[in-house]
Amino acid sequence: MPAPADAAWALLQNIEAVAGCMPGAKITERVNDRLYKGTVAVKFGPASMSFRGDVEVVSFEPANKTLHIVGKGTDSTGGSGASMDLTARVEAIDAASCNLIGTSEVSMSGKAAAFGGRMIDSVADQLLKQFASNFAAQVQAKQAQPSESAVPAAQASVPAPAAPTVASQPKQLNALVVIWAVIKDWLRSLFGAKRT
């Protein structure tokens, strides 16, 4: 991440913002500091699935900059289910950059599992790449915002213009686009390895 570890950790603790980095995901309700409700929209060609469920913050470890969350949900028809156990931590590289390291275990049942099959690991890798890119962009955007203390006292009483907001409706995850990206990467690895 092109940002200090403290800045990345501050964003990682904001569950709503973290969910917004995942394509198709959105937090819809904050029940309390540890429990959230949310949705994930997935599209497989002409078919769509919308999962609703809970996200529980199992632990925050500020000393290690580590977050552990568990999410569970079912689709609107009840024919599919999914769960995720995620641990993420921020490790400083230097004063201006850090690594975001995550491990997750995802299980799916019903129709969702049938779509995944053997490609689920590759699809998950593509999703994590998109998530990391979105997360890095959010951290950079937060770093670029001028702090209130930097405003001269004479101008402090003048309200600043509202910053443009990101659309609240999450973009639906198009699984076919992700799968196509996985296939292209696989083909590149097959044919690219032969070029010397």
C-alpha positions in Angstrom: 0.0 0.0 0.0 1.4 3.4 -0.9 0.6 4.9 2.5 1.9 4.7 6.1 0.8 1.7 8.2 -1.2 3.9 10.6 -3.3 5.3 7.7 -4.1 1.8 6.3 -4.9 0.5 9.8 -7.3 3.5 10.3 -9.2 2.5 7.1 -9.1 -1.2 7.9 -11.0 -0.5 11.2 -13.8 1.1 9.2 -15.9 -1.9 8.3 -18.3 0.1 6.0 -15.4 1.4 4.0 -13.7 -2.0 3.8 -16.9 -3.6 2.5 -17.1 -0.8 -0.1 -13.7 -1.9 -1.5 -15.1 -5.4 -2.3 -17.0 -5.5 -5.7 -20.7 -6.0 -5.1 -20.5 -5.7 -1.3 -22.3 -3.2 0.9 -22.9 -2.7 4.7 -26.6 -1.9 5.1 -26.9 -1.7 8.9 -24.6 -1.2 11.9 -26.2 -3.2 14.7 -23.4 -2.3 17.2 -19.6 -2.0 17.2 -19.1 -5.7 16.5 -22.1 -6.7 14.3 -23.1 -5.5 10.9 -25.7 -6.5 8.3 -24.9 -6.4 4.6 -25.4 -7.6 1.1 -23.3 -9.0 -1.7 -24.6 -8.9 -5.3 -23.1 -11.4 -7.8 -24.0 -11.8 -11.5 -23.3 -15.0 -13.5 -24.1 -14.0 -17.1 -27.9 -13.5 -17.1 -28.4 -15.0 -13.6 -28.0 -12.8 -10.5 -27.7 -13.7 -6.8 -28.0 -11.3 -3.9 -26.7 -12.5 -0.6 -27.9 -11.0 2.7 -26.2 -11.8 6.0 -24.2 -10.7 9.0 -20.6 -9.6 9.5 -19.2 -10.0 13.0 -15.9 -8.4 14.1 -14.4 -11.2 16.1 -11.3 -9.2 17.2 -9.4 -5.9 16.8 -5.7 -6.0 17.8 -4.3 -2.4 17.5 -0.9 -3.5 18.8 -0.5 -5.9 15.8 -2.8 -3.9 13.5 -4.9 -7.1 13.0 -8.6 -7.5 12.3 -10.5 -10.8 12.4 -14.1 -10.9 10.9 -16.6 -13.6 10.1 -19.4 -13.2 7.6 -22.3 -15.5 6.8 -25.2 -15.1 4.4 -27.9 -16.7 2.2 -29.2 -15.6 -1.1 -32.7 -14.2 -1.4 -34.2 -17.5 -2.5 -32.5 -19.5 0.2 -31.0 -21.9 -2.4 -27.4 -20.8 -1.7 -25.2 -20.0 1.3 -21.8 -18.6 1.9 -19.5 -17.9 4.8 -16.1 -16.3 5.1 -13.5 -16.2 7.9 -11.0 -13.4 7.3 -8.0 -12.2 9.2 -6.2 -9.1 7.9 -3.2 -7.2 9.2 -1.1 -4.2 8.3 2.7 -4.4 8.4 4.8 -1.3 8.0 7.5 -1.4 5.3 8.8 2.1 5.8 7.4 5.5 6.8 5.4 5.9 3.6 4.4 2.4 2.7 3.0 -0.8 4.1 1.7 -4.3 3.3 -1.9 -5.4 3.8 -1.8 -9.1 4.4 -4.9 -11.3 4.6 -5.9 -14.9 4.9 -9.5 -16.1 4.4 -11.5 -19.2 4.3 -14.6 -19.2 2.2 -17.2 -21.9 1.9 -20.2 -22.0 -0.4 -23.3 -24.2 -0.7 -26.1 -24.7 -3.1 -26.1 -23.0 -6.6 -23.3 -20.7 -5.6 -21.0 -23.7 -5.0 -22.0 -25.2 -8.4 -20.9 -22.0 -10.2 -17.6 -21.9 -8.3 -16.3 -25.5 -8.8 -12.6 -25.8 -9.3 -12.1 -22.2 -10.3 -13.1 -20.7 -6.9 -9.5 -20.2 -5.8 -8.6 -18.3 -9.0 -11.8 -16.2 -8.8 -11.0 -15.4 -5.1 -7.5 -14.3 -6.2 -9.0 -11.9 -8.8 -11.4 -10.5 -6.2 -8.6 -10.0 -3.7 -6.6 -8.1 -6.4 -9.7 -5.8 -7.1 -10.2 -5.4 -3.3 -6.5 -4.4 -2.7 -6.6 -1.9 -5.6 -9.8 -0.3 -4.2 -8.4 -0.3 -0.7 -5.2 1.3 -1.8 -7.1 4.0 -3.7 -9.2 4.8 -0.6 -6.1 5.1 1.6 -4.5 7.4 -0.9 -7.7 9.5 -1.2 -7.8 9.9 2.7 -4.1 10.9 2.7 -4.8 13.5 0.0 -7.6 15.2 2.0 -6.3 18.4 3.6 -6.4 18.3 7.4 -8.5 20.9 9.3 -5.4 22.0 11.2 -3.8 23.1 7.9 -6.5 25.7 7.3 -5.5 29.2 8.4 -7.5 30.6 11.4 -9.1 33.4 9.3 -10.6 30.8 6.9 -11.6 28.3 9.6 -15.1 29.7 9.9 -15.8 29.4 6.1 -17.4 26.0 5.4 -15.5 24.1 2.8 -17.4 22.9 -0.3 -18.7 19.3 0.1 -16.4 16.7 -1.4 -17.9 14.6 -4.1 -19.3 11.4 -2.7 -19.0 7.9 -4.1 -22.2 6.3 -5.3 -23.8 4.5 -2.4 -25.1 1.6 -4.6 -22.3 -0.9 -5.0 -21.4 -2.1 -8.4 -22.6 -5.7 -8.9 -19.9 -8.3 -9.1 -19.9 -9.8 -12.6 -18.5 -13.3 -12.0 -18.1 -14.0 -15.8 -15.8 -11.0 -16.1 -13.7 -12.3 -13.2 -13.6 -15.8 -14.6 -12.5 -14.5 -18.0 -9.7 -12.6 -16.3 -8.7 -15.9 -14.5 -8.7 -17.8 -17.9 -6.6 -15.1 -19.6 -4.1 -15.3 -16.7 -4.0 -19.0 -17.0 -3.4 -18.9 -20.8 -0.7 -16.3 -20.3 1.0 -18.6 -17.8 0.8 -21.5 -20.2 2.1 -19.8 -23.3 4.1 -17.0 -21.7 6.3 -19.6 -20.0 7.5 -21.0 -23.3 8.8 -17.7 -24.5 12.5 -17.2 -23.5 
